[in-house]
Amino acid sequence: MKKILLTYLCFLWLLAGCFEKANFAVSEGGKSGSVTRFTTYQGYMYVLNLNEVQTYSLVNPSKPLLVHTLSTDYGLETINIYDNTIFLGSTTSLYILDITDPAAPALLSKTDRLFELSRRCDPVVVKENYAYSTIKTIENICGSISSISALIVYDISDKTQPIVLNTYDLEIPNGLGYKDNYLFICDEGSDYLEVFDISDPAQLVKTSLGVPILDPIDLIIDGNRMFVATKTDFQIFDVSDMNNIRRIGKIDR
């Protein structure tokens, strides 16, 4: 057990940034959580401000050089890179950027949310021609708290015209990730790690494979290991057998 914890400690520290607002991410061989605000790719670093994407050259890593700025609407929150493409989650939209030229990201498309879902977009993960994004709204109504939250599935076969395939109600979803044909979602509202079968992206199936976990924030899946960051600890799961997801370690923060 101790060997497992030490071997994967580096991945767990990446998750720590997710709920400490550091929002650290890596690529090019590294692993990152889905709740991230900056990442690296082919010698460049992409950093989100609330209304722009800043690109820095890392030719001299000790002195990153700002080489490009792309303005967006207000409310950028998360960034993910997949297949030479940047996917941004914002409070109102899913942005898709082309990085064929990594020094100058170019806008391919922007998808506006439905009004009732247009408060906050959390992370986005991508598999093949589909993007999966969790959104949540928590607001004070007449002195009480209500939430409007969901998983949105997009068809991104044409990255210039993403199409919403379906939405699935959740409570307070946070980070997400997938292994094979299973999508894992940290649902803080239900204190549960939800698992969806995404074999048919047009019609997901919510499974009974999920596990209870208090205040899950983000996750990383690395082979047959899944690392989940909560508000109080890091938890490690064995996901080699989806019918028997086992907690195999924990590190308190």
TACORHU-V620527 format. One record per residue. RES is the residue in one letter. SS is DSSP state (H for helix, E for strand, L for the rest). PHI is phi in whole degrees, -180 to 180 (999 if undefined). PSI is psi in whole degrees, -180 to 180 (NA if undefined). Layout:
res=RES ss=SS phi=PHI psi=PSI
res=RES ss=SS phi=PHI psi=PSI
This chain:
res=M ss=L phi=999 psi=-46
res=K ss=H phi=-63 psi=-37
res=K ss=H phi=-63 psi=-41
res=I ss=H phi=-62 psi=-45
res=L ss=H phi=-62 psi=-44
res=L ss=H phi=-69 psi=-40
res=T ss=H phi=-61 psi=-37
res=Y ss=L phi=-107 psi=14
res=L ss=H phi=-61 psi=-35
res=C ss=H phi=-60 psi=-39
res=F ss=H phi=-67 psi=-36
res=L ss=H phi=-66 psi=-37
res=W ss=H phi=-66 psi=-31
res=L ss=H phi=-62 psi=-40
res=L ss=H phi=-66 psi=-30
res=A ss=H phi=-57 psi=-38
res=G ss=H phi=-64 psi=-24
res=C ss=H phi=-61 psi=-45
res=F ss=H phi=-103 psi=4
res=E ss=L phi=-100 psi=8
res=K ss=L phi=72 psi=6
res=A ss=L phi=-74 psi=-35
res=N ss=L phi=49 psi=60
res=F ss=L phi=-92 psi=141
res=A ss=L phi=-141 psi=155
res=V ss=L phi=-134 psi=163
res=S ss=L phi=-143 psi=-159
res=E ss=L phi=53 psi=52
res=G ss=L phi=106 psi=-18
res=G ss=L phi=-90 psi=178
res=K ss=L phi=-122 psi=148
res=S ss=L phi=-141 psi=161
res=G ss=L phi=-77 psi=175
res=S ss=L phi=-91 psi=-15
res=V ss=L phi=-96 psi=81
res=T ss=L phi=-133 psi=152
res=R ss=L phi=-118 psi=-2
res=F ss=E phi=-155 psi=156
res=T ss=E phi=-155 psi=169
res=T ss=E phi=-121 psi=154
res=Y ss=E phi=-164 psi=122
res=Q ss=L phi=47 psi=47
res=G ss=L phi=84 psi=11
res=Y ss=E phi=-129 psi=153
res=M ss=E phi=-119 psi=134
res=Y ss=E phi=-111 psi=126
res=V ss=E phi=-124 psi=134
res=L ss=E phi=-95 psi=126
res=N ss=E phi=-97 psi=-180
res=L ss=L phi=-68 psi=-26
res=N ss=L phi=-137 psi=27
res=E ss=E phi=-164 psi=156
res=V ss=E phi=-109 psi=121
res=Q ss=E phi=-102 psi=133
res=T ss=E phi=-110 psi=127
res=Y ss=E phi=-118 psi=135
res=S ss=E phi=-79 psi=137
res=L ss=L phi=-110 psi=27
res=V ss=L phi=-55 psi=-42
res=N ss=L phi=-112 psi=94
res=P ss=L phi=-58 psi=-26
res=S ss=L phi=-78 psi=-14
res=K ss=L phi=-138 psi=75
res=P ss=L phi=-56 psi=138
res=L ss=E phi=-114 psi=122
res=L ss=E phi=-68 psi=121
res=V ss=E phi=-118 psi=-13
res=H ss=E phi=-162 psi=145
res=T ss=E phi=-135 psi=129
res=L ss=E phi=-116 psi=118
res=S ss=E phi=-80 psi=145
res=T ss=L phi=-137 psi=179
res=D ss=L phi=-68 psi=166
res=Y ss=L phi=-70 psi=140
res=G ss=L phi=116 psi=22
res=L ss=E phi=-64 psi=140
res=E ss=E phi=-130 psi=-44
res=T ss=E phi=-137 psi=156
res=I ss=E phi=-136 psi=141
res=N ss=E phi=-147 psi=139
res=I ss=E phi=-112 psi=133
res=Y ss=E phi=-152 psi=128
res=D ss=L phi=55 psi=54
res=N ss=L phi=58 psi=29
res=T ss=E phi=-138 psi=140
res=I ss=E phi=-98 psi=134
res=F ss=E phi=-116 psi=125
res=L ss=E phi=-115 psi=134
res=G ss=E phi=-101 psi=133
res=S ss=E phi=-130 psi=179
res=T ss=L phi=-70 psi=-17
res=T ss=L phi=-128 psi=-13
res=S ss=E phi=-150 psi=163
res=L ss=E phi=-105 psi=122
res=Y ss=E phi=-103 psi=141
res=I ss=E phi=-123 psi=124
res=L ss=E phi=-120 psi=138
res=D ss=E phi=-87 psi=133
res=I ss=L phi=-124 psi=40
res=T ss=L phi=-55 psi=-41
res=D ss=L phi=-101 psi=99
res=P ss=L phi=-63 psi=-17
res=A ss=L phi=-80 psi=-14
res=A ss=L phi=-146 psi=80
res=P ss=L phi=-55 psi=138
res=A ss=E phi=-124 psi=138
res=L ss=E phi=-69 psi=125
res=L ss=E phi=-97 psi=-42
res=S ss=E phi=-164 psi=164
res=K ss=E phi=-145 psi=125
res=T ss=E phi=-111 psi=117
res=D ss=E phi=-77 psi=146
res=R ss=L phi=-82 psi=160
res=L ss=L phi=-63 psi=150
res=F ss=H phi=-55 psi=-44
res=E ss=H phi=-71 psi=-12
res=L ss=H phi=-115 psi=21
res=S ss=L phi=-103 psi=33
res=R ss=L phi=-99 psi=-49
res=R ss=L phi=-152 psi=130
res=C ss=E phi=-108 psi=129
res=D ss=E phi=-95 psi=-136
res=P ss=E phi=-77 psi=166
res=V ss=E phi=-132 psi=131
res=V ss=E phi=-124 psi=153
res=V ss=E phi=-129 psi=138
res=K ss=E phi=-137 psi=117
res=E ss=L phi=55 psi=-120
res=N ss=L phi=-99 psi=23
res=Y ss=E phi=-136 psi=141
res=A ss=E phi=-117 psi=141
res=Y ss=E phi=-122 psi=126
res=S ss=E phi=-135 psi=135
res=T ss=E phi=-100 psi=143
res=I ss=E phi=-131 psi=155
res=K ss=E phi=-152 psi=150
res=T ss=E phi=-131 psi=127
res=I ss=E phi=-127 psi=118
res=E ss=E phi=-141 psi=156
res=N ss=E phi=-91 psi=116
res=I ss=E phi=-121 psi=113
res=C ss=L phi=54 psi=41
res=G ss=L phi=84 psi=0
res=S ss=E phi=-122 psi=159
res=I ss=E phi=-96 psi=130
res=S ss=E phi=-128 psi=159
res=S ss=E phi=-136 psi=144
res=I ss=E phi=-123 psi=110
res=S ss=E phi=-138 psi=151
res=A ss=E phi=-165 psi=163
res=L ss=E phi=-101 psi=129
res=I ss=E phi=-111 psi=135
res=V ss=E phi=-112 psi=128
res=Y ss=E phi=-114 psi=141
res=D ss=E phi=-90 psi=117
res=I ss=L phi=-116 psi=30
res=S ss=L phi=-54 psi=-41
res=D ss=L phi=-107 psi=104
res=K ss=L phi=-67 psi=-14
res=T ss=L phi=-85 psi=-12
res=Q ss=L phi=-144 psi=69
res=P ss=L phi=-63 psi=146
res=I ss=E phi=-123 psi=132
res=V ss=E phi=-74 psi=120
res=L ss=E phi=-88 psi=-41
res=N ss=E phi=-169 psi=163
res=T ss=E phi=-131 psi=149
res=Y ss=E phi=-134 psi=125
res=D ss=E phi=-67 psi=138
res=L ss=E phi=-137 psi=-179
res=E ss=L phi=-95 psi=-79
res=I ss=L phi=-132 psi=79
res=P ss=E phi=-75 psi=147
res=N ss=E phi=-122 psi=-124
res=G ss=E phi=-69 psi=162
res=L ss=E phi=-150 psi=165
res=G ss=E phi=-169 psi=169
res=Y ss=E phi=-135 psi=157
res=K ss=E phi=-135 psi=120
res=D ss=L phi=54 psi=-122
res=N ss=L phi=-104 psi=30
res=Y ss=E phi=-124 psi=130
res=L ss=E phi=-106 psi=125
res=F ss=E phi=-102 psi=135
res=I ss=E phi=-132 psi=127
res=C ss=E phi=-78 psi=111
res=D ss=E phi=-108 psi=97
res=E ss=L phi=-64 psi=-32
res=G ss=L phi=-66 psi=-36
res=S ss=L phi=-101 psi=1
res=D ss=L phi=51 psi=53
res=Y ss=E phi=-149 psi=146
res=L ss=E phi=-98 psi=102
res=E ss=E phi=-79 psi=148
res=V ss=E phi=-130 psi=124
res=F ss=E phi=-112 psi=141
res=D ss=E phi=-83 psi=119
res=I ss=L phi=-110 psi=26
res=S ss=L phi=-56 psi=-39
res=D ss=L phi=-113 psi=97
res=P ss=L phi=-59 psi=-23
res=A ss=L phi=-79 psi=-17
res=Q ss=L phi=-148 psi=84
res=L ss=L phi=-70 psi=155
res=V ss=E phi=-122 psi=121
res=K ss=E phi=-76 psi=122
res=T ss=L phi=-96 psi=177
res=S ss=L phi=-102 psi=20
res=L ss=L phi=-87 psi=-7
res=G ss=L phi=-65 psi=168
res=V ss=E phi=-132 psi=145
res=P ss=E phi=-71 psi=137
res=I ss=L phi=-157 psi=131
res=L ss=L phi=-76 psi=125
res=D ss=L phi=52 psi=55
res=P ss=E phi=-71 psi=138
res=I ss=E phi=-113 psi=-49
res=D ss=E phi=-154 psi=168
res=L ss=E phi=-148 psi=157
res=I ss=E phi=-130 psi=134
res=I ss=E phi=-112 psi=125
res=D ss=E phi=-131 psi=98
res=G ss=L phi=65 psi=-122
res=N ss=L phi=-97 psi=14
res=R ss=E phi=-116 psi=139
res=M ss=E phi=-124 psi=131
res=F ss=E phi=-112 psi=123
res=V ss=E phi=-116 psi=126
res=A ss=E phi=-95 psi=130
res=T ss=E phi=-115 psi=-176
res=K ss=L phi=-71 psi=-16
res=T ss=L phi=-124 psi=-15
res=D ss=E phi=-160 psi=178
res=F ss=E phi=-114 psi=135
res=Q ss=E phi=-124 psi=140
res=I ss=E phi=-113 psi=133
res=F ss=E phi=-124 psi=145
res=D ss=E phi=-92 psi=119
res=V ss=L phi=-117 psi=27
res=S ss=L phi=-67 psi=-29
res=D ss=L phi=-121 psi=107
res=M ss=L phi=-65 psi=-20
res=N ss=L phi=-86 psi=-1
res=N ss=L phi=-148 psi=66
res=I ss=L phi=-71 psi=122
res=R ss=E phi=-120 psi=133
res=R ss=E phi=-77 psi=123
res=I ss=E phi=-118 psi=-2
res=G ss=E phi=-172 psi=162
res=K ss=E phi=-154 psi=140
res=I ss=E phi=-127 psi=121
res=D ss=E phi=-74 psi=147
res=R ss=L phi=-88 psi=NA
